[in-house]
Amino acid sequence: MNRRRNRELGVLVRERPSIPSPEFEYEEINIPGRDGSLFRETKKVKDIVINVPFTFVDHENWQERLRNVRKWLLQKNDHRLILSDNEEYFYLVKHIKINAAERKVKESGEFDVDFTCAGYQYRRDGALEHSVAEVEYNPYYECMPIYKIIGVGECTLAVNDKNMIANVNGHLIIDTNRMLTYRQDGKLENASVKGDYEDLYLEEGENMIRITPGFELKVIPNWRCL
């Protein structure tokens, strides 16, 4: 979490946390005269809460150790929760709640943390830039990639025969998850594109990705699974 391991702060995980099973959001439909209900699932997955119990020992300054741990957890440098026995994946943290610390003896303490996370697990290599050829086959669930276009002028980005028109002046980044377009320096450029962000999602299985000749395209696929 926040680019550091818990052991660097002198705290240990008391036991392997239980990971809740994700659940798809659904609509419950009641039909008069029919027993029971119908359920219509959506493609959206509910958040999950992962409870992680920690323990630590400090013979010199117990409270200072706890303050440093709280600072580490509550920083906003990185929102990825990585478990040591599943290091190829991470959970995307949305909220952190640090529960009350219990002082067992003078030198040791215990506390637990509730990590509210998106229901999906994300591949760590899916957060890196890839060539088009490396991401056209998606072995995971439907994902929401980031496209990085390099070039000058108007171009067409086509994903599975659905198009987005973009005006590029050097670098343009299209983030389909946040539904934002911006330059490399972070300045918003939403008016530089025409089309629907949802049309650029990568489906499970084979995908076709094309860009106007003369432009370079890199993709951060954000691969995810349950």
Backbone torsions as a table, in degrees:
resi	resn	phi	psi	omega
1	MET	NA	137.2	179.9
2	ASN	50.7	39.8	173.5
3	ARG	64.7	19.1	177.0
4	ARG	-136.0	152.3	175.6
5	ARG	-92.5	152.3	-178.1
6	ASN	-60.2	-33.5	-178.7
7	ARG	-64.6	-26.2	177.0
8	GLU	-65.0	-24.7	178.6
9	LEU	-94.7	0.1	179.4
10	GLY	79.0	24.3	177.2
11	VAL	-119.9	148.1	-179.6
12	LEU	-118.0	153.2	173.0
13	VAL	-85.0	123.8	-174.9
14	ARG	-65.6	-39.9	179.9
15	GLU	-155.4	156.6	-178.8
16	ARG	-62.1	123.8	-177.6
17	PRO	-67.4	148.1	173.6
18	SER	-81.7	132.0	-178.5
19	ILE	-99.3	118.8	179.0
20	PRO	-64.8	146.9	175.1
21	SER	-75.1	132.8	179.4
22	PRO	-69.8	158.0	-177.9
23	GLU	-135.9	132.7	176.2
24	PHE	-72.3	141.9	172.4
25	GLU	-66.2	148.6	-177.5
26	TYR	-146.9	160.4	175.1
27	GLU	-110.2	128.3	178.3
28	GLU	-92.5	128.5	-176.3
29	ILE	-120.1	125.2	176.7
30	ASN	-107.8	126.8	-179.3
31	ILE	-111.5	122.9	179.8
32	PRO	-56.2	134.4	179.0
33	GLY	85.7	-2.9	-179.8
34	ARG	-112.6	135.0	177.7
35	ASP	-69.2	140.8	175.2
36	GLY	72.3	-170.0	-177.3
37	SER	-122.6	159.8	170.1
38	LEU	-102.4	148.0	179.9
39	PHE	-123.8	126.6	178.4
40	ARG	-112.4	108.9	-178.7
41	GLU	-78.4	147.7	173.0
42	THR	-103.6	179.8	176.7
43	LYS	-86.9	-1.7	-177.4
44	LYS	-88.2	138.8	-179.5
45	VAL	-107.4	135.1	-180.0
46	LYS	-68.4	154.8	174.3
47	ASP	-66.3	157.1	174.1
48	ILE	-123.6	157.6	176.8
49	VAL	-116.2	120.5	178.5
50	ILE	-105.1	117.8	179.7
51	ASN	-95.0	122.8	-179.2
52	VAL	-117.4	118.5	178.3
53	PRO	-89.2	130.1	-179.1
54	PHE	-116.1	157.6	172.9
55	THR	-143.8	154.0	178.5
56	PHE	-155.5	160.6	177.0
57	VAL	-130.0	131.3	176.6
58	ASP	-142.9	115.5	-176.6
59	HIS	-83.4	-11.5	-173.6
60	GLU	-109.1	-52.9	-175.4
61	ASN	-144.3	87.0	-177.0
62	TRP	-59.4	-47.2	-177.3
63	GLN	-65.7	-38.2	179.3
64	GLU	-65.6	-38.9	176.3
65	ARG	-59.3	-45.3	-179.0
66	LEU	-65.4	-38.2	177.6
67	ARG	-62.9	-41.4	179.6
68	ASN	-64.8	-37.9	178.7
69	VAL	-66.2	-43.3	178.3
70	ARG	-61.8	-42.6	178.3
71	LYS	-60.2	-43.2	178.8
72	TRP	-60.7	-46.9	-175.8
73	LEU	-68.9	-35.0	-173.3
74	LEU	-91.3	-1.6	174.4
75	GLN	-65.9	158.9	-178.1
76	LYS	-112.2	26.9	-177.1
77	ASN	-72.7	-34.2	-174.1
78	ASP	-154.7	131.5	-175.7
79	HIS	-103.4	25.3	-177.6
80	ARG	-103.9	129.6	173.7
81	LEU	-104.2	117.8	-177.8
82	ILE	-116.9	127.6	177.8
83	LEU	-97.2	138.6	-170.2
84	SER	-64.8	-22.7	179.6
85	ASP	-96.6	11.3	179.1
86	ASN	-151.2	54.0	-167.4
87	GLU	-75.2	-9.3	176.6
88	GLU	-78.5	-9.8	-177.1
89	TYR	-125.7	161.2	172.6
90	PHE	-141.6	158.8	173.0
91	TYR	-103.0	139.2	-179.8
92	LEU	-88.4	111.3	-173.9
93	VAL	-84.2	131.4	178.2
94	LYS	-105.2	-30.1	-177.2
95	HIS	-155.6	146.7	179.3
96	ILE	-127.1	131.1	174.7
97	LYS	-122.7	117.9	178.2
98	ILE	-94.9	115.0	-178.1
99	ASN	-81.1	166.4	-173.4
100	ALA	-57.0	138.1	177.6
101	ALA	-84.1	142.0	179.5
102	GLU	-114.3	125.1	-178.2
103	ARG	-93.5	103.3	-176.4
104	LYS	-67.8	-52.5	173.4
105	VAL	-135.1	-176.6	-173.5
106	LYS	-59.1	-36.8	-172.4
107	GLU	-97.0	-15.3	-171.8
108	SER	-121.9	154.7	179.6
109	GLY	-148.3	161.6	177.3
110	GLU	-135.4	146.0	174.0
111	PHE	-157.5	162.7	176.2
112	ASP	-131.6	156.7	-174.3
113	VAL	-127.0	133.0	174.3
114	ASP	-97.4	115.5	176.1
115	PHE	-99.8	112.2	173.6
116	THR	-86.1	118.8	-171.5
117	CYS	-127.0	157.0	168.1
118	ALA	-59.8	147.9	-173.7
119	GLY	-68.1	-21.6	-179.2
120	TYR	-81.5	154.8	164.0
121	GLN	-97.2	139.4	-177.9
122	TYR	-112.0	137.8	176.3
123	ARG	-72.1	134.2	178.6
124	ARG	-67.3	-35.9	178.0
125	ASP	-73.2	-15.6	175.2
126	GLY	-75.5	-9.7	176.9
127	ALA	-93.3	7.1	179.1
128	LEU	-104.9	161.1	177.1
129	GLU	-73.7	140.1	178.9
130	HIS	-134.3	158.5	171.5
131	SER	-75.4	163.8	179.0
132	VAL	-58.6	-43.2	-177.2
133	ALA	-61.4	-28.1	-176.8
134	GLU	-79.2	-15.3	-174.8
135	VAL	-119.3	-1.4	-177.3
136	GLU	-66.5	-25.2	172.2
137	TYR	-103.6	120.4	-179.1
138	ASN	-108.9	104.8	-178.5
139	PRO	-80.9	1.1	-174.7
140	TYR	-111.0	-159.2	177.7
141	TYR	-76.9	167.6	173.7
142	GLU	-50.9	135.2	-176.1
143	CYS	-130.5	164.0	-174.5
144	MET	-116.2	91.8	-172.0
145	PRO	-80.4	170.3	169.6
146	ILE	-110.9	128.3	178.7
147	TYR	-107.0	132.0	177.4
148	LYS	-115.3	115.0	-177.4
149	ILE	-107.4	132.9	178.1
150	ILE	-120.5	129.0	-180.0
151	GLY	155.0	-172.3	179.8
152	VAL	-136.2	130.1	177.1
153	GLY	115.3	-168.7	-179.9
154	GLU	-91.4	136.1	179.2
155	CYS	-139.8	165.1	177.1
156	THR	-117.3	123.9	173.3
157	LEU	-100.8	118.5	-177.5
158	ALA	-115.0	127.3	176.5
159	VAL	-127.4	114.9	-179.6
160	ASN	52.6	46.0	176.0
161	ASP	67.4	15.5	173.0
162	LYS	-113.5	134.2	-167.6
163	ASN	-110.6	149.1	165.8
164	MET	-129.8	128.8	178.8
165	ILE	-93.2	132.0	-177.5
166	ALA	-133.0	139.1	171.3
167	ASN	-100.5	117.1	-171.9
168	VAL	-114.7	134.7	176.1
169	ASN	-128.4	72.5	-178.2
170	GLY	104.6	-83.1	179.0
171	HIS	-129.4	139.6	174.6
172	LEU	-141.0	132.4	-177.6
173	ILE	-116.2	124.8	179.8
174	ILE	-111.4	111.7	-177.6
175	ASP	-102.7	104.1	-174.3
176	THR	-75.7	-23.1	178.7
177	ASN	-73.2	-48.2	-179.9
178	ARG	-84.0	-8.9	-177.4
179	MET	54.7	51.2	179.5
180	LEU	-133.1	149.6	171.7
181	THR	-124.6	134.4	-176.1
182	TYR	-152.6	165.9	177.3
183	ARG	-84.7	175.4	-179.2
184	GLN	-63.2	-29.0	179.8
185	ASP	-84.7	1.7	177.1
186	GLY	96.4	-7.2	179.7
187	LYS	-68.6	131.2	-177.8
188	LEU	-67.1	140.6	179.1
189	GLU	-136.9	41.9	-176.8
190	ASN	-59.7	-30.6	-178.9
191	ALA	-74.4	-6.8	-177.9
192	SER	-84.8	-3.9	-178.9
193	VAL	-127.0	150.8	175.6
194	LYS	-130.8	122.8	-178.5
195	GLY	142.8	178.3	-178.2
196	ASP	-102.6	130.5	179.2
197	TYR	-61.4	-36.3	-178.7
198	GLU	-60.7	-27.3	-179.9
199	ASP	-69.1	-14.0	-177.0
200	LEU	-98.9	4.2	176.8
201	TYR	-63.7	151.7	176.1
202	LEU	-96.7	120.5	-179.1
203	GLU	-76.0	161.0	173.7
204	GLU	-66.7	130.8	-178.4
205	GLY	97.0	-146.6	-175.8
206	GLU	-74.3	139.8	175.2
207	ASN	-134.7	155.3	175.3
208	MET	-120.2	121.6	-177.5
209	ILE	-122.6	127.8	-179.5
210	ARG	-136.4	148.9	176.7
211	ILE	-134.2	148.0	179.1
212	THR	-54.2	133.1	178.1
213	PRO	-52.9	142.3	-178.3
214	GLY	98.1	-9.1	177.7
215	PHE	-113.1	145.3	177.6
216	GLU	-100.2	140.2	-177.8
217	LEU	-130.5	128.9	171.1
218	LYS	-120.6	150.9	-174.7
219	VAL	-131.0	130.3	167.5
220	ILE	-101.5	103.7	-167.3
221	PRO	-73.8	-23.6	-175.2
222	ASN	54.1	48.5	178.8
223	TRP	-57.0	140.2	-177.7
224	ARG	-146.5	155.9	177.6
225	CYS	-149.4	174.5	-179.4
226	LEU	-100.1	NA	NA
